[in-house]
Amino acid sequence: MSPRSYDVLVAGMVFLDVVFTELPTPPAPGTEVWAAGMGSSPGGIANLAVALARLGLHTGLIAGFGDDGYGEWCRQVLTDQEGVDTSMSPSFDGWHTPVTVSMAYAGDRAMVTHGHEAPRPASQLLVPGVTARAVIAELDGDPWWQRLAAAGALVFADVGWDGTGAWDPCMLDRLSGCHCFMPNDQEAMAYTRTSTAEEALERLAERVPVAVVTLGAEGAIAVDAGSGEWVRVPALPVPAIDPTGAGDCFGAALVAGALAGWPLDVRLRFASLTAGLAVQQ
């Protein structure tokens, strides 16, 4: 069997997401709140994989699945319904599926999560010889993507929230070899020790060919370090029923636009549109 080739590869943890939307008030001890809407889906890295697949990209997912009913259901949705390749994602005996309950209200969301790290990291699950045009990687996670980057894959990097508050600038040294970095404004300013998103963007453009900083309801800014092109786009003025996964949709659209060869301003506007569509349902 010949090695597999993908448009995009992603790796991480798959959660069962249970989302309650349009809560009239936040939940409080001793009370019960009825939500106007509710949905469930594979979450975590699955949000990104689904967004990429729906944008027409051949997407491979590297993740562990629990051997419980939640894990079986998440795999079935991803493979049969969404067309995500999960062939490098084993089910682990005795490991239960991580679960997140998300409650959307007041234009944002609060989450409660339970889970444990998968028994094997993504770097041990990546099949030798597999290739990809692009990968999306977490800087602060398992460096499973480095071999693919060395083989020519475009690396779109993100970074998780630093709960310790240290925001060690040395984290940015891991951007070496990455094509694009796409943090939010708070993360970008914290890691670059700057006071505005624009200043942070300038610092990040010194490290990667394409730097993008998302601004939440204010949209996003980006710069192409090679051409010097600087772009700002607004967010769509839409009612945000559920913001869960909007950032993943934004990142997936950036990747799709880059692989299609679109100009930076078109990529950013398309990503803003995709995120705006995502929050409405």
KEKE-977425 format. One record per residue (C-alpha): x, y, z; residue number from 1. Coordinates in nm, 4 decimals. Example, Ala and Ser with C-alpha at 12.3 -4.5 7.8 and 13.67 -1.06 7.14 Angstrom:
<sites>
<site><X>1.2300</X><Y>-0.4500</Y><Z>0.7800</Z><seq>1</seq></site>
<site><X>1.3670</X><Y>-0.1060</Y><Z>0.7140</Z><seq>2</seq></site>
</sites>
This chain:
<sites>
<site><X>0.0000</X><Y>0.0000</Y><Z>0.0000</Z><seq>1</seq></site>
<site><X>0.1449</X><Y>0.3388</Y><Z>-0.1022</Z><seq>2</seq></site>
<site><X>0.1914</X><Y>0.6114</Y><Z>0.1600</Z><seq>3</seq></site>
<site><X>-0.1093</X><Y>0.8345</Y><Z>0.2087</Z><seq>4</seq></site>
<site><X>-0.1123</X><Y>1.1962</Y><Z>0.0983</Z><seq>5</seq></site>
<site><X>-0.3379</X><Y>1.4632</Y><Z>0.2483</Z><seq>6</seq></site>
<site><X>-0.4186</X><Y>1.8259</Y><Z>0.1898</Z><seq>7</seq></site>
<site><X>-0.4074</X><Y>1.8890</Y><Z>0.5639</Z><seq>8</seq></site>
<site><X>-0.3166</X><Y>1.6908</Y><Z>0.8742</Z><seq>9</seq></site>
<site><X>-0.4248</X><Y>1.7858</Y><Z>1.2262</Z><seq>10</seq></site>
<site><X>-0.3616</X><Y>1.6181</Y><Z>1.5615</Z><seq>11</seq></site>
<site><X>-0.4946</X><Y>1.6601</Y><Z>1.9121</Z><seq>12</seq></site>
<site><X>-0.7691</X><Y>1.5465</Y><Z>2.1463</Z><seq>13</seq></site>
<site><X>-1.1255</X><Y>1.4683</Y><Z>2.0395</Z><seq>14</seq></site>
<site><X>-1.3968</X><Y>1.5551</Y><Z>2.2911</Z><seq>15</seq></site>
<site><X>-1.7644</X><Y>1.4848</Y><Z>2.3022</Z><seq>16</seq></site>
<site><X>-1.9073</X><Y>1.8367</Y><Z>2.3029</Z><seq>17</seq></site>
<site><X>-2.2498</X><Y>1.9019</Y><Z>2.4518</Z><seq>18</seq></site>
<site><X>-2.3492</X><Y>2.2621</Y><Z>2.3820</Z><seq>19</seq></site>
<site><X>-2.6351</X><Y>2.4547</Y><Z>2.5436</Z><seq>20</seq></site>
<site><X>-2.7202</X><Y>2.7811</Y><Z>2.3678</Z><seq>21</seq></site>
<site><X>-2.9230</X><Y>3.0952</Y><Z>2.4411</Z><seq>22</seq></site>
<site><X>-2.9197</X><Y>3.0589</Y><Z>2.8182</Z><seq>23</seq></site>
<site><X>-3.1212</X><Y>3.3440</Y><Z>2.9711</Z><seq>24</seq></site>
<site><X>-2.8853</X><Y>3.3643</Y><Z>3.2712</Z><seq>25</seq></site>
<site><X>-2.5645</X><Y>3.1919</Y><Z>3.3812</Z><seq>26</seq></site>
<site><X>-2.6175</X><Y>2.8758</Y><Z>3.5887</Z><seq>27</seq></site>
<site><X>-2.5917</X><Y>2.9292</Y><Z>3.9636</Z><seq>28</seq></site>
<site><X>-2.5757</X><Y>2.6895</Y><Z>4.2594</Z><seq>29</seq></site>
<site><X>-2.9163</X><Y>2.5585</Y><Z>4.3620</Z><seq>30</seq></site>
<site><X>-3.0894</X><Y>2.6705</Y><Z>4.0406</Z><seq>31</seq></site>
<site><X>-3.1899</X><Y>2.5182</Y><Z>3.7091</Z><seq>32</seq></site>
<site><X>-3.1616</X><Y>2.7078</Y><Z>3.3811</Z><seq>33</seq></site>
<site><X>-3.3469</X><Y>2.6002</Y><Z>3.0665</Z><seq>34</seq></site>
<site><X>-3.1574</X><Y>2.6550</Y><Z>2.7412</Z><seq>35</seq></site>
<site><X>-3.3390</X><Y>2.7520</Y><Z>2.4226</Z><seq>36</seq></site>
<site><X>-3.1096</X><Y>2.5344</Y><Z>2.2124</Z><seq>37</seq></site>
<site><X>-2.8858</X><Y>2.2322</Y><Z>2.2487</Z><seq>38</seq></site>
<site><X>-2.6545</X><Y>2.0291</Y><Z>2.0278</Z><seq>39</seq></site>
<site><X>-2.3843</X><Y>1.7660</Y><Z>2.0495</Z><seq>40</seq></site>
<site><X>-2.0897</X><Y>1.6895</Y><Z>1.8234</Z><seq>41</seq></site>
<site><X>-1.7281</X><Y>1.5755</Y><Z>1.8205</Z><seq>42</seq></site>
<site><X>-1.5267</X><Y>1.8660</Y><Z>1.9602</Z><seq>43</seq></site>
<site><X>-1.1716</X><Y>1.9706</Y><Z>2.0394</Z><seq>44</seq></site>
<site><X>-0.9445</X><Y>1.9045</Y><Z>1.7419</Z><seq>45</seq></site>
<site><X>-1.2478</X><Y>1.7581</Y><Z>1.5648</Z><seq>46</seq></site>
<site><X>-1.3862</X><Y>2.1109</Y><Z>1.5195</Z><seq>47</seq></site>
<site><X>-1.0836</X><Y>2.1956</Y><Z>1.3082</Z><seq>48</seq></site>
<site><X>-1.0899</X><Y>1.8689</Y><Z>1.1144</Z><seq>49</seq></site>
<site><X>-1.4581</X><Y>1.9080</Y><Z>1.0292</Z><seq>50</seq></site>
<site><X>-1.4125</X><Y>2.2697</Y><Z>0.9169</Z><seq>51</seq></site>
<site><X>-1.1248</X><Y>2.1700</Y><Z>0.6887</Z><seq>52</seq></site>
<site><X>-1.3184</X><Y>1.8788</Y><Z>0.5390</Z><seq>53</seq></site>
<site><X>-1.6256</X><Y>2.0951</Y><Z>0.4786</Z><seq>54</seq></site>
<site><X>-1.4045</X><Y>2.3393</Y><Z>0.2902</Z><seq>55</seq></site>
<site><X>-1.3206</X><Y>2.0597</Y><Z>0.0491</Z><seq>56</seq></site>
<site><X>-0.9761</X><Y>1.9618</Y><Z>0.1796</Z><seq>57</seq></site>
<site><X>-0.8682</X><Y>1.5995</Y><Z>0.2138</Z><seq>58</seq></site>
<site><X>-0.8179</X><Y>1.6011</Y><Z>0.5896</Z><seq>59</seq></site>
<site><X>-0.6419</X><Y>1.3482</Y><Z>0.8092</Z><seq>60</seq></site>
<site><X>-0.6927</X><Y>1.3398</Y><Z>1.1864</Z><seq>61</seq></site>
<site><X>-0.4426</X><Y>1.1965</Y><Z>1.4330</Z><seq>62</seq></site>
<site><X>-0.6097</X><Y>1.1436</Y><Z>1.7702</Z><seq>63</seq></site>
<site><X>-0.7060</X><Y>0.8810</Y><Z>2.0237</Z><seq>64</seq></site>
<site><X>-1.0638</X><Y>0.7614</Y><Z>2.0622</Z><seq>65</seq></site>
<site><X>-1.2183</X><Y>0.6122</Y><Z>2.3730</Z><seq>66</seq></site>
<site><X>-1.3577</X><Y>0.2601</Y><Z>2.3532</Z><seq>67</seq></site>
<site><X>-1.6888</X><Y>0.3794</Y><Z>2.4979</Z><seq>68</seq></site>
<site><X>-2.0104</X><Y>0.4749</Y><Z>2.3195</Z><seq>69</seq></site>
<site><X>-1.9091</X><Y>0.8398</Y><Z>2.3028</Z><seq>70</seq></site>
<site><X>-1.5875</X><Y>0.7510</Y><Z>2.1197</Z><seq>71</seq></site>
<site><X>-1.7638</X><Y>0.5205</Y><Z>1.8740</Z><seq>72</seq></site>
<site><X>-2.0208</X><Y>0.7900</Y><Z>1.7982</Z><seq>73</seq></site>
<site><X>-1.7568</X><Y>1.0624</Y><Z>1.7501</Z><seq>74</seq></site>
<site><X>-1.5608</X><Y>0.8432</Y><Z>1.5087</Z><seq>75</seq></site>
<site><X>-1.8732</X><Y>0.7549</Y><Z>1.3122</Z><seq>76</seq></site>
<site><X>-1.9732</X><Y>1.1205</Y><Z>1.2746</Z><seq>77</seq></site>
<site><X>-1.6244</X><Y>1.2236</Y><Z>1.1666</Z><seq>78</seq></site>
<site><X>-1.5696</X><Y>0.9444</Y><Z>0.9144</Z><seq>79</seq></site>
<site><X>-1.9164</X><Y>0.8697</Y><Z>0.7757</Z><seq>80</seq></site>
<site><X>-2.0812</X><Y>1.2107</Y><Z>0.7987</Z><seq>81</seq></site>
<site><X>-1.7919</X><Y>1.4552</Y><Z>0.7624</Z><seq>82</seq></site>
<site><X>-1.5462</X><Y>1.2596</Y><Z>0.5485</Z><seq>83</seq></site>
<site><X>-1.2480</X><Y>1.3003</Y><Z>0.7808</Z><seq>84</seq></site>
<site><X>-0.9815</X><Y>1.0278</Y><Z>0.7518</Z><seq>85</seq></site>
<site><X>-0.9366</X><Y>0.8754</Y><Z>1.0995</Z><seq>86</seq></site>
<site><X>-0.7217</X><Y>0.5795</Y><Z>0.9916</Z><seq>87</seq></site>
<site><X>-0.4308</X><Y>0.7033</Y><Z>1.2074</Z><seq>88</seq></site>
<site><X>-0.6590</X><Y>0.7448</Y><Z>1.5108</Z><seq>89</seq></site>
<site><X>-0.6840</X><Y>0.4233</Y><Z>1.7174</Z><seq>90</seq></site>
<site><X>-0.9357</X><Y>0.3396</Y><Z>1.9860</Z><seq>91</seq></site>
<site><X>-0.7708</X><Y>0.2742</Y><Z>2.3221</Z><seq>92</seq></site>
<site><X>-0.9048</X><Y>0.0020</Y><Z>2.5491</Z><seq>93</seq></site>
<site><X>-1.0188</X><Y>0.1327</Y><Z>2.8859</Z><seq>94</seq></site>
<site><X>-0.9670</X><Y>0.4998</Y><Z>2.7960</Z><seq>95</seq></site>
<site><X>-1.2818</X><Y>0.7072</Y><Z>2.8151</Z><seq>96</seq></site>
<site><X>-1.3731</X><Y>0.9897</Y><Z>2.5792</Z><seq>97</seq></site>
<site><X>-1.3070</X><Y>1.3408</Y><Z>2.7129</Z><seq>98</seq></site>
<site><X>-1.6278</X><Y>1.5431</Y><Z>2.7528</Z><seq>99</seq></site>
<site><X>-1.6935</X><Y>1.9179</Y><Z>2.7415</Z><seq>100</seq></site>
<site><X>-2.0202</X><Y>2.0881</Y><Z>2.8299</Z><seq>101</seq></site>
<site><X>-2.0364</X><Y>2.4365</Y><Z>2.6773</Z><seq>102</seq></site>
<site><X>-2.2921</X><Y>2.6950</Y><Z>2.7896</Z><seq>103</seq></site>
<site><X>-2.3399</X><Y>2.9914</Y><Z>2.5565</Z><seq>104</seq></site>
<site><X>-2.4805</X><Y>3.3164</Y><Z>2.6905</Z><seq>105</seq></site>
<site><X>-2.4119</X><Y>3.6909</Y><Z>2.6824</Z><seq>106</seq></site>
<site><X>-2.2253</X><Y>3.6587</Y><Z>2.3520</Z><seq>107</seq></site>
<site><X>-1.9671</X><Y>3.4172</Y><Z>2.4901</Z><seq>108</seq></site>
<site><X>-1.9496</X><Y>3.0744</Y><Z>2.6498</Z><seq>109</seq></site>
<site><X>-1.8417</X><Y>2.8956</Y><Z>2.9646</Z><seq>110</seq></site>
<site><X>-1.7178</X><Y>2.5373</Y><Z>2.9585</Z><seq>111</seq></site>
<site><X>-1.6801</X><Y>2.2445</Y><Z>3.1946</Z><seq>112</seq></site>
<site><X>-1.4451</X><Y>1.9660</Y><Z>3.0825</Z><seq>113</seq></site>
<site><X>-1.3293</X><Y>1.6279</Y><Z>3.2066</Z><seq>114</seq></site>
<site><X>-1.0712</X><Y>1.4030</Y><Z>3.0435</Z><seq>115</seq></site>
<site><X>-0.7256</X><Y>1.2483</Y><Z>3.0524</Z><seq>116</seq></site>
<site><X>-0.4312</X><Y>1.2543</Y><Z>2.8115</Z><seq>117</seq></site>
<site><X>-0.4409</X><Y>0.9825</Y><Z>2.5466</Z><seq>118</seq></site>
<site><X>-0.2197</X><Y>0.6773</Y><Z>2.6125</Z><seq>119</seq></site>
<site><X>0.0002</X><Y>0.7546</Y><Z>2.3091</Z><seq>120</seq></site>
<site><X>0.1011</X><Y>1.0935</Y><Z>2.1636</Z><seq>121</seq></site>
<site><X>0.0386</X><Y>1.1923</Y><Z>1.8025</Z><seq>122</seq></site>
<site><X>0.4067</X><Y>1.1589</Y><Z>1.7132</Z><seq>123</seq></site>
<site><X>0.3790</X><Y>0.7849</Y><Z>1.7822</Z><seq>124</seq></site>
<site><X>0.0623</X><Y>0.7524</Y><Z>1.5714</Z><seq>125</seq></site>
<site><X>0.1851</X><Y>0.9294</Y><Z>1.2575</Z><seq>126</seq></site>
<site><X>0.2448</X><Y>0.6636</Y><Z>0.9910</Z><seq>127</seq></site>
<site><X>0.5884</X><Y>0.6776</Y><Z>0.8236</Z><seq>128</seq></site>
<site><X>0.5777</X><Y>0.8006</Y><Z>0.4651</Z><seq>129</seq></site>
<site><X>0.2583</X><Y>1.0019</Y><Z>0.5047</Z><seq>130</seq></site>
<site><X>0.2716</X><Y>1.3435</Y><Z>0.3382</Z><seq>131</seq></site>
<site><X>0.0604</X><Y>1.6583</Y><Z>0.3576</Z><seq>132</seq></site>
<site><X>0.0456</X><Y>1.9930</Y><Z>0.1822</Z><seq>133</seq></site>
<site><X>-0.0186</X><Y>2.1632</Y><Z>0.5167</Z><seq>134</seq></site>
<site><X>-0.0433</X><Y>2.0888</Y><Z>0.8875</Z><seq>135</seq></site>
<site><X>-0.2016</X><Y>2.2819</Y><Z>1.1719</Z><seq>136</seq></site>
<site><X>0.0014</X><Y>2.2545</Y><Z>1.4902</Z><seq>137</seq></site>
<site><X>-0.0063</X><Y>2.3706</Y><Z>1.8510</Z><seq>138</seq></site>
<site><X>0.3292</X><Y>2.5208</Y><Z>1.9456</Z><seq>139</seq></site>
<site><X>0.2924</X><Y>2.4078</Y><Z>2.3059</Z><seq>140</seq></site>
<site><X>0.1979</X><Y>2.0508</Y><Z>2.2158</Z><seq>141</seq></site>
<site><X>0.3592</X><Y>1.7318</Y><Z>2.0861</Z><seq>142</seq></site>
<site><X>0.5913</X><Y>1.8225</Y><Z>1.7921</Z><seq>143</seq></site>
<site><X>0.4415</X><Y>1.5506</Y><Z>1.5696</Z><seq>144</seq></site>
<site><X>0.4457</X><Y>1.7842</Y><Z>1.2702</Z><seq>145</seq></site>
<site><X>0.8185</X><Y>1.8551</Y><Z>1.2441</Z><seq>146</seq></site>
<site><X>0.8952</X><Y>1.5666</Y><Z>1.0066</Z><seq>147</seq></site>
<site><X>0.6163</X><Y>1.6809</Y><Z>0.7753</Z><seq>148</seq></site>
<site><X>0.7476</X><Y>2.0375</Y><Z>0.7860</Z><seq>149</seq></site>
<site><X>1.0937</X><Y>1.9141</Y><Z>0.6909</Z><seq>150</seq></site>
<site><X>0.9336</X><Y>1.7398</Y><Z>0.3919</Z><seq>151</seq></site>
<site><X>0.7782</X><Y>2.0654</Y><Z>0.2714</Z><seq>152</seq></site>
<site><X>0.4398</X><Y>2.0908</Y><Z>0.4425</Z><seq>153</seq></site>
<site><X>0.3229</X><Y>2.4449</Y><Z>0.5221</Z><seq>154</seq></site>
<site><X>0.2889</X><Y>2.4745</Y><Z>0.9004</Z><seq>155</seq></site>
<site><X>0.0069</X><Y>2.6880</Y><Z>1.0382</Z><seq>156</seq></site>
<site><X>0.0795</X><Y>2.7309</Y><Z>1.4072</Z><seq>157</seq></site>
<site><X>-0.1432</X><Y>2.8238</Y><Z>1.6974</Z><seq>158</seq></site>
<site><X>-0.0869</X><Y>2.8254</Y><Z>2.0706</Z><seq>159</seq></site>
<site><X>-0.3028</X><Y>2.7456</Y><Z>2.3717</Z><seq>160</seq></site>
<site><X>-0.3860</X><Y>2.9733</Y><Z>2.6611</Z><seq>161</seq></site>
<site><X>-0.1090</X><Y>2.9816</Y><Z>2.9238</Z><seq>162</seq></site>
<site><X>-0.2900</X><Y>2.9183</Y><Z>3.2496</Z><seq>163</seq></site>
<site><X>0.0316</X><Y>2.9725</Y><Z>3.4459</Z><seq>164</seq></site>
<site><X>0.0498</X><Y>3.3362</Y><Z>3.3375</Z><seq>165</seq></site>
<site><X>0.4192</X><Y>3.3040</Y><Z>3.2475</Z><seq>166</seq></site>
<site><X>0.3779</X><Y>3.3585</Y><Z>2.8719</Z><seq>167</seq></site>
<site><X>0.7420</X><Y>3.2623</Y><Z>2.8156</Z><seq>168</seq></site>
<site><X>0.8667</X><Y>3.4406</Y><Z>2.4999</Z><seq>169</seq></site>
<site><X>1.0889</X><Y>3.1395</Y><Z>2.4322</Z><seq>170</seq></site>
<site><X>0.7733</X><Y>2.9661</Y><Z>2.3103</Z><seq>171</seq></site>
<site><X>0.8012</X><Y>3.1779</Y><Z>1.9959</Z><seq>172</seq></site>
<site><X>1.1362</X><Y>3.0156</Y><Z>1.9154</Z><seq>173</seq></site>
<site><X>0.9333</X><Y>2.7109</Y><Z>1.8125</Z><seq>174</seq></site>
<site><X>0.7997</X><Y>2.9105</Y><Z>1.5167</Z><seq>175</seq></site>
<site><X>1.1192</X><Y>2.8340</Y><Z>1.3269</Z><seq>176</seq></site>
<site><X>1.0143</X><Y>2.6636</Y><Z>1.0028</Z><seq>177</seq></site>
<site><X>0.6480</X><Y>2.7624</Y><Z>1.0396</Z><seq>178</seq></site>
<site><X>0.4655</X><Y>2.9365</Y><Z>0.7544</Z><seq>179</seq></site>
<site><X>0.1925</X><Y>3.1120</Y><Z>0.9513</Z><seq>180</seq></site>
<site><X>0.1196</X><Y>3.1948</Y><Z>1.3155</Z><seq>181</seq></site>
<site><X>-0.2389</X><Y>3.2822</Y><Z>1.4111</Z><seq>182</seq></site>
<site><X>-0.2846</X><Y>3.3621</Y><Z>1.7834</Z><seq>183</seq></site>
<site><X>-0.5552</X><Y>3.5845</Y><Z>1.9292</Z><seq>184</seq></site>
<site><X>-0.4713</X><Y>3.9365</Y><Z>2.0413</Z><seq>185</seq></site>
<site><X>-0.4319</X><Y>3.8513</Y><Z>2.4110</Z><seq>186</seq></site>
<site><X>-0.1938</X><Y>3.5655</Y><Z>2.3374</Z><seq>187</seq></site>
<site><X>0.0027</X><Y>3.7699</Y><Z>2.0830</Z><seq>188</seq></site>
<site><X>0.0518</X><Y>4.0664</Y><Z>2.3179</Z><seq>189</seq></site>
<site><X>0.1420</X><Y>3.8443</Y><Z>2.6125</Z><seq>190</seq></site>
<site><X>0.4105</X><Y>3.6496</Y><Z>2.4266</Z><seq>191</seq></site>
<site><X>0.5617</X><Y>3.9573</Y><Z>2.2577</Z><seq>192</seq></site>
<site><X>0.5386</X><Y>4.1791</Y><Z>2.5679</Z><seq>193</seq></site>
<site><X>0.3573</X><Y>4.4499</Y><Z>2.3693</Z><seq>194</seq></site>
<site><X>0.0581</X><Y>4.6677</Y><Z>2.4560</Z><seq>195</seq></site>
<site><X>-0.1357</X><Y>4.6606</Y><Z>2.1274</Z><seq>196</seq></site>
<site><X>-0.2291</X><Y>4.3910</Y><Z>1.8793</Z><seq>197</seq></site>
<site><X>-0.0658</X><Y>4.5920</Y><Z>1.6012</Z><seq>198</seq></site>
<site><X>0.2672</X><Y>4.6012</Y><Z>1.7823</Z><seq>199</seq></site>
<site><X>0.2423</X><Y>4.2299</Y><Z>1.8505</Z><seq>200</seq></site>
<site><X>0.1740</X><Y>4.1618</Y><Z>1.4838</Z><seq>201</seq></site>
<site><X>0.4881</X><Y>4.3507</Y><Z>1.3832</Z><seq>202</seq></site>
<site><X>0.6983</X><Y>4.1454</Y><Z>1.6242</Z><seq>203</seq></site>
<site><X>0.5499</X><Y>3.8183</Y><Z>1.5023</Z><seq>204</seq></site>
<site><X>0.6103</X><Y>3.9127</Y><Z>1.1382</Z><seq>205</seq></site>
<site><X>0.9808</X><Y>3.9015</Y><Z>1.2191</Z><seq>206</seq></site>
<site><X>0.9476</X><Y>3.5288</Y><Z>1.2899</Z><seq>207</seq></site>
<site><X>0.7096</X><Y>3.3875</Y><Z>1.0252</Z><seq>208</seq></site>
<site><X>0.6264</X><Y>3.4622</Y><Z>0.6605</Z><seq>209</seq></site>
<site><X>0.2607</X><Y>3.5254</Y><Z>0.7468</Z><seq>210</seq></site>
<site><X>0.1416</X><Y>3.6527</Y><Z>1.0853</Z><seq>211</seq></site>
<site><X>-0.2268</X><Y>3.6785</Y><Z>1.1780</Z><seq>212</seq></site>
<site><X>-0.3773</X><Y>3.8146</Y><Z>1.4995</Z><seq>213</seq></site>
<site><X>-0.7476</X><Y>3.7629</Y><Z>1.5629</Z><seq>214</seq></site>
<site><X>-0.9348</X><Y>4.0381</Y><Z>1.7463</Z><seq>215</seq></site>
<site><X>-1.2609</X><Y>3.8678</Y><Z>1.8426</Z><seq>216</seq></site>
<site><X>-1.5581</X><Y>4.0897</Y><Z>1.7624</Z><seq>217</seq></site>
<site><X>-1.3184</X><Y>4.3438</Y><Z>1.6072</Z><seq>218</seq></site>
<site><X>-1.2084</X><Y>4.1093</Y><Z>1.3268</Z><seq>219</seq></site>
<site><X>-0.8457</X><Y>4.0287</Y><Z>1.2467</Z><seq>220</seq></site>
<site><X>-0.5196</X><Y>4.1780</Y><Z>1.1231</Z><seq>221</seq></site>
<site><X>-0.2427</X><Y>4.0132</Y><Z>0.9228</Z><seq>222</seq></site>
<site><X>0.0854</X><Y>4.0869</Y><Z>0.7522</Z><seq>223</seq></site>
<site><X>0.2863</X><Y>3.9135</Y><Z>0.4803</Z><seq>224</seq></site>
<site><X>0.6461</X><Y>3.9597</Y><Z>0.5891</Z><seq>225</seq></site>
<site><X>0.7789</X><Y>3.8986</Y><Z>0.2389</Z><seq>226</seq></site>
<site><X>0.5708</X><Y>4.1545</Y><Z>0.0504</Z><seq>227</seq></site>
<site><X>0.5005</X><Y>4.3837</Y><Z>0.3446</Z><seq>228</seq></site>
<site><X>0.1260</X><Y>4.3653</Y><Z>0.2731</Z><seq>229</seq></site>
<site><X>-0.0777</X><Y>4.4612</Y><Z>0.5816</Z><seq>230</seq></site>
<site><X>-0.4478</X><Y>4.3728</Y><Z>0.6045</Z><seq>231</seq></site>
<site><X>-0.7279</X><Y>4.4439</Y><Z>0.8513</Z><seq>232</seq></site>
<site><X>-1.0763</X><Y>4.2937</Y><Z>0.8168</Z><seq>233</seq></site>
<site><X>-1.3816</X><Y>4.3431</Y><Z>1.0403</Z><seq>234</seq></site>
<site><X>-1.5839</X><Y>4.0627</Y><Z>1.1906</Z><seq>235</seq></site>
<site><X>-1.9255</X><Y>4.0057</Y><Z>1.0402</Z><seq>236</seq></site>
<site><X>-2.2020</X><Y>4.1833</Y><Z>1.2370</Z><seq>237</seq></site>
<site><X>-2.4050</X><Y>3.8688</Y><Z>1.3048</Z><seq>238</seq></site>
<site><X>-2.5902</X><Y>3.7343</Y><Z>1.6104</Z><seq>239</seq></site>
<site><X>-2.3550</X><Y>3.4934</Y><Z>1.7902</Z><seq>240</seq></site>
<site><X>-2.5689</X><Y>3.2022</Y><Z>1.9061</Z><seq>241</seq></site>
<site><X>-2.2709</X><Y>2.9785</Y><Z>1.9817</Z><seq>242</seq></site>
<site><X>-1.9069</X><Y>3.0934</Y><Z>1.9405</Z><seq>243</seq></site>
<site><X>-1.7716</X><Y>2.7410</Y><Z>2.0036</Z><seq>244</seq></site>
<site><X>-1.5334</X><Y>2.6470</Y><Z>1.7220</Z><seq>245</seq></site>
<site><X>-1.5368</X><Y>2.9878</Y><Z>1.5511</Z><seq>246</seq></site>
<site><X>-1.1593</X><Y>3.0208</Y><Z>1.5863</Z><seq>247</seq></site>
<site><X>-1.1122</X><Y>2.6753</Y><Z>1.4354</Z><seq>248</seq></site>
<site><X>-1.3280</X><Y>2.7712</Y><Z>1.1373</Z><seq>249</seq></site>
<site><X>-1.1247</X><Y>3.0906</Y><Z>1.0946</Z><seq>250</seq></site>
<site><X>-0.7987</X><Y>2.8941</Y><Z>1.0926</Z><seq>251</seq></site>
<site><X>-0.9341</X><Y>2.6292</Y><Z>0.8559</Z><seq>252</seq></site>
<site><X>-1.0390</X><Y>2.8977</Y><Z>0.6096</Z><seq>253</seq></site>
<site><X>-0.6936</X><Y>3.0574</Y><Z>0.6231</Z><seq>254</seq></site>
<site><X>-0.5382</X><Y>2.7229</Y><Z>0.5335</Z><seq>255</seq></site>
<site><X>-0.7852</X><Y>2.6636</Y><Z>0.2507</Z><seq>256</seq></site>
<site><X>-0.7172</X><Y>3.0087</Y><Z>0.1087</Z><seq>257</seq></site>
<site><X>-0.3416</X><Y>2.9650</Y><Z>0.1286</Z><seq>258</seq></site>
<site><X>-0.3526</X><Y>2.6270</Y><Z>-0.0472</Z><seq>259</seq></site>
<site><X>-0.5740</X><Y>2.7835</Y><Z>-0.3152</Z><seq>260</seq></site>
<site><X>-0.3155</X><Y>3.0570</Y><Z>-0.3701</Z><seq>261</seq></site>
<site><X>-0.5437</X><Y>3.3462</Y><Z>-0.2806</Z><seq>262</seq></site>
<site><X>-0.4073</X><Y>3.6927</Y><Z>-0.1925</Z><seq>263</seq></site>
<site><X>-0.3732</X><Y>3.7714</Y><Z>0.1775</Z><seq>264</seq></site>
<site><X>-0.6702</X><Y>4.0087</Y><Z>0.1898</Z><seq>265</seq></site>
<site><X>-0.8977</X><Y>3.7509</Y><Z>0.0258</Z><seq>266</seq></site>
<site><X>-0.7799</X><Y>3.4803</Y><Z>0.2665</Z><seq>267</seq></site>
<site><X>-0.8514</X><Y>3.7002</Y><Z>0.5655</Z><seq>268</seq></site>
<site><X>-1.1954</X><Y>3.8089</Y><Z>0.4418</Z><seq>269</seq></site>
<site><X>-1.2870</X><Y>3.4475</Y><Z>0.3659</Z><seq>270</seq></site>
<site><X>-1.1747</X><Y>3.3423</Y><Z>0.7138</Z><seq>271</seq></site>
<site><X>-1.3844</X><Y>3.6194</Y><Z>0.8695</Z><seq>272</seq></site>
<site><X>-1.6857</X><Y>3.5083</Y><Z>0.6661</Z><seq>273</seq></site>
<site><X>-1.6384</X><Y>3.1443</Y><Z>0.7682</Z><seq>274</seq></site>
<site><X>-1.6140</X><Y>3.2314</Y><Z>1.1372</Z><seq>275</seq></site>
<site><X>-1.9173</X><Y>3.4578</Y><Z>1.1077</Z><seq>276</seq></site>
<site><X>-2.1232</X><Y>3.1772</Y><Z>0.9582</Z><seq>277</seq></site>
<site><X>-2.0069</X><Y>2.9344</Y><Z>1.2278</Z><seq>278</seq></site>
<site><X>-2.1313</X><Y>3.1371</Y><Z>1.5278</Z><seq>279</seq></site>
<site><X>-2.4879</X><Y>3.1641</Y><Z>1.3960</Z><seq>280</seq></site>
<site><X>-2.5865</X><Y>2.8042</Y><Z>1.4684</Z><seq>281</seq></site>
</sites>
